[in-house]
Amino acid sequence: MTTKAIGKIDEKNPLPSSWRWVKLGKVIREAQAGFACGLRDPQGIAQLRMNNLDTRGSFVWDDVLRVPHAANDIEQFLILPGDVLFNNTNSTELVGKSALFEGYVEPIVYSNHFTRLRTVTEALLPDFLASWLNHKWQQGVFATICNRWIGQSAVKADKLLTLDFPLPPLPEQRRIAGVLHEQMAAVEKARAAAQARLEAVKTLPAAFLRQVFPQPGQPLLPGWRWVRLGEVLQETRNGLYKPDTYYGTGTRILKMFNIGRLDGAWDLSRLDFIELTEKESAAYRLEEGDILFNRVNSNELVGKCAVVDSHTAGAVYESKNMRLRLDSAKACSHFAATFLNSSGGRNQIEKRLKQIVGQATVNRSDLDSLEIPLPPLAEQRRIAGVLRQQMAVVEMARTAAEEELQTINALPAALLRRAFNGEV
């Protein structure tokens, strides 16, 4: 889409009577690109990079790099309060995110991934400009007009400055900018609270498991005993290895990403299928009550497991997973899988990890040696049932918290759209 076409899209919504269309370059006094520097100096000057600007129009100060004072003409690249930084180079999805600079604890410069914009102050307020740039980013305008290379996209200054800009009188800009500032502050407060609620919900599974399973140094309850997993395993089998043979039809094959999180949940949002012989299907078919154990993954995720249910029974599984079939007369698969996903189980698994070509793995002998605290079978089933109910409630709360956060995260785009449609 051309810049001219973008202007026509804006003009479909008539401007308020006191507003007028101008080319952005007419109200920008200076558009100065930053400088590249691969050198580091702990005593040097702070330099903003792409990661120091988030997608909400705010600067992130917890990881600021320093470059030598002599790296370039530092004075030319200082950022002053009232400057607007436009992220001219990034991924296609992120190019164009912008922010108003309101000051820092020390002098600071910026990399060549940014363009510093200084406005004609008698015509355009910097905070109004920063809001409009983020509005255009939310609309995907910069993703449309950027030049794309492998892994990187860029918006050249000439394309940016020829965009059509809706210009209200200064008092109206000041009023709108003030309203947006207040609204965005309220959104950020709500977002932080929603994020805190989500993080609190995420801690619940571990808290429930700590109530059930003994912690290091704690004695077992009467009737409980430590057993090695190998003592209650009836069978184990690594999955199928058939690279590049997955299709849209055939038998469902569960991969490592289908074992969702370290709480025994399934993630069936993406499924692959495979054509198999009858013999292969029989050998690798999952039955209800089997445990699918992820034996190859990153250090943090290897060992996650889930119990096969009515939704996953009948599927087969890839080689990075292992099927554990327990002796049902000795152990409840839901109880055992829950322990393996608990901190006690994770600690034992992590001690047994082996590294192969950048990935961690656990083999059959490692699993056989894992120690599980087992109560009588009836108690295992009772505890597993209670935990499943608790985890179901947690999953509902987690989904609700994620949906709340998603709704809040969509608010800035809606507020900016209203503001630049003259509806504020």
VENQUI-V535938 format. One record per residue. N is the residue number from 1. PHI is phi in whole degrees, 0 to 359 (NA if undefined). PSI is psi in whole degrees, 0 to 359 (NA if undefined). Layout:
# VENQUI-V535938
N:PHI:PSI, N:PHI:PSI
This chain:
# VENQUI-V535938
1:NA:133, 2:278:164, 3:300:321, 4:299:319, 5:295:323, 6:297:318, 7:301:321, 8:294:324, 9:299:315, 10:300:321, 11:288:349, 12:295:333, 13:259:103, 14:304:142, 15:284:154, 16:304:156, 17:302:328, 18:273:355, 19:270:163, 20:210:154, 21:275:134, 22:222:159, 23:287:137, 24:306:322, 25:301:337, 26:289:338, 27:244:13, 28:251:122, 29:280:326, 30:207:135, 31:233:100, 32:246:117, 33:288:153, 34:278:195, 35:232:148, 36:273:144, 37:203:119, 38:270:356, 39:275:153, 40:233:146, 41:211:110, 42:304:336, 43:258:8, 44:277:194, 45:268:143, 46:291:139, 47:230:127, 48:285:136, 49:240:179, 50:304:320, 51:290:350, 52:272:8, 53:229:119, 54:273:184, 55:270:8, 56:249:13, 57:79:28, 58:233:153, 59:273:149, 60:245:119, 61:254:5, 62:273:358, 63:212:65, 64:264:125, 65:278:160, 66:236:138, 67:239:159, 68:300:143, 69:301:332, 70:270:8, 71:296:330, 72:195:186, 73:285:88, 74:304:318, 75:303:325, 76:293:336, 77:245:15, 78:291:144, 79:259:131, 80:246:152, 81:307:133, 82:100:348, 83:285:149, 84:247:126, 85:261:125, 86:251:122, 87:282:93, 88:282:341, 89:224:126, 90:188:194, 91:293:162, 92:302:324, 93:289:332, 94:253:346, 95:298:133, 96:103:350, 97:298:145, 98:217:164, 99:203:150, 100:274:127, 101:273:124, 102:245:7, 103:124:158, 104:217:169, 105:286:350, 106:205:168, 107:301:146, 108:213:145, 109:241:187, 110:216:154, 111:278:175, 112:288:358, 113:280:356, 114:239:154, 115:243:127, 116:273:122, 117:252:128, 118:240:129, 119:272:162, 120:283:101, 121:296:336, 122:286:349, 123:241:328, 124:219:127, 125:278:136, 126:301:320, 127:291:329, 128:293:319, 129:298:313, 130:300:319, 131:296:318, 132:295:319, 133:299:318, 134:291:329, 135:298:314, 136:294:324, 137:296:316, 138:300:325, 139:283:351, 140:83:15, 141:297:316, 142:288:329, 143:295:333, 144:281:321, 145:262:359, 146:284:157, 147:272:136, 148:246:136, 149:233:181, 150:293:115, 151:76:5, 152:205:147, 153:226:155, 154:215:144, 155:252:115, 156:286:151, 157:300:323, 158:294:324, 159:291:320, 160:298:313, 161:284:346, 162:265:4, 163:294:145, 164:284:132, 165:239:129, 166:277:110, 167:252:111, 168:275:169, 169:298:155, 170:307:314, 171:301:323, 172:290:321, 173:301:315, 174:298:319, 175:295:312, 176:296:317, 177:299:321, 178:295:317, 179:297:314, 180:297:320, 181:300:316, 182:294:317, 183:295:316, 184:293:325, 185:296:319, 186:294:319, 187:297:316, 188:296:322, 189:296:316, 190:294:321, 191:296:315, 192:298:320, 193:293:318, 194:295:320, 195:296:320, 196:296:320, 197:296:318, 198:296:317, 199:296:324, 200:295:319, 201:297:322, 202:296:336, 203:278:346, 204:297:315, 205:305:314, 206:297:322, 207:295:317, 208:297:319, 209:292:324, 210:297:331, 211:289:335, 212:265:310, 213:265:142, 214:296:142, 215:269:163, 216:308:130, 217:89:348, 218:274:141, 219:284:157, 220:285:153, 221:290:157, 222:304:135, 223:93:346, 224:271:157, 225:208:153, 226:274:131, 227:229:153, 228:279:144, 229:303:325, 230:300:335, 231:288:337, 232:246:4, 233:274:129, 234:270:325, 235:198:148, 236:227:150, 237:205:127, 238:291:155, 239:278:185, 240:289:141, 241:242:101, 242:218:76, 243:296:146, 244:61:30, 245:236:27, 246:263:141, 247:228:184, 248:268:358, 249:224:169, 250:112:213, 251:268:136, 252:296:136, 253:238:124, 254:271:130, 255:251:179, 256:297:330, 257:284:349, 258:282:342, 259:274:103, 260:298:284, 261:234:183, 262:277:33, 263:233:17, 264:81:12, 265:276:151, 266:266:147, 267:239:100, 268:253:22, 269:292:338, 270:227:125, 271:230:140, 272:249:160, 273:230:158, 274:214:144, 275:271:124, 276:230:158, 277:284:164, 278:298:324, 279:293:318, 280:295:318, 281:300:316, 282:294:322, 283:290:326, 284:246:11, 285:288:137, 286:269:140, 287:245:154, 288:304:134, 289:98:342, 290:295:153, 291:254:125, 292:265:118, 293:248:127, 294:276:103, 295:269:346, 296:226:124, 297:186:194, 298:289:164, 299:305:323, 300:285:334, 301:247:342, 302:301:138, 303:99:350, 304:297:146, 305:210:162, 306:212:151, 307:271:131, 308:294:129, 309:240:192, 310:295:337, 311:278:337, 312:246:348, 313:298:143, 314:94:344, 315:281:164, 316:251:184, 317:213:152, 318:279:171, 319:292:340, 320:282:355, 321:247:160, 322:230:140, 323:267:126, 324:251:122, 325:244:113, 326:273:158, 327:285:107, 328:295:345, 329:278:349, 330:245:326, 331:215:146, 332:269:125, 333:298:323, 334:295:320, 335:294:313, 336:297:316, 337:296:321, 338:296:320, 339:294:318, 340:300:327, 341:276:351, 342:280:172, 343:298:323, 344:296:317, 345:291:317, 346:299:319, 347:299:319, 348:292:319, 349:297:315, 350:298:328, 351:288:343, 352:254:3, 353:295:143, 354:238:145, 355:259:127, 356:226:113, 357:48:54, 358:77:4, 359:234:155, 360:266:150, 361:216:155, 362:231:132, 363:254:181, 364:298:316, 365:296:326, 366:299:315, 367:295:318, 368:303:327, 369:275:352, 370:297:138, 371:258:130, 372:239:135, 373:277:116, 374:245:126, 375:274:180, 376:304:154, 377:304:318, 378:297:322, 379:290:323, 380:304:313, 381:294:321, 382:296:312, 383:297:317, 384:299:322, 385:295:317, 386:297:315, 387:296:322, 388:298:319, 389:297:316, 390:297:317, 391:294:327, 392:294:320, 393:294:318, 394:299:318, 395:296:322, 396:296:316, 397:294:322, 398:294:315, 399:299:316, 400:297:319, 401:293:321, 402:294:320, 403:293:321, 404:298:315, 405:295:321, 406:297:319, 407:296:316, 408:296:319, 409:294:339, 410:275:348, 411:295:316, 412:305:317, 413:298:319, 414:292:319, 415:293:319, 416:293:321, 417:298:316, 418:296:317, 419:298:316, 420:270:2, 421:263:5, 422:75:26, 423:256:8, 424:262:NA
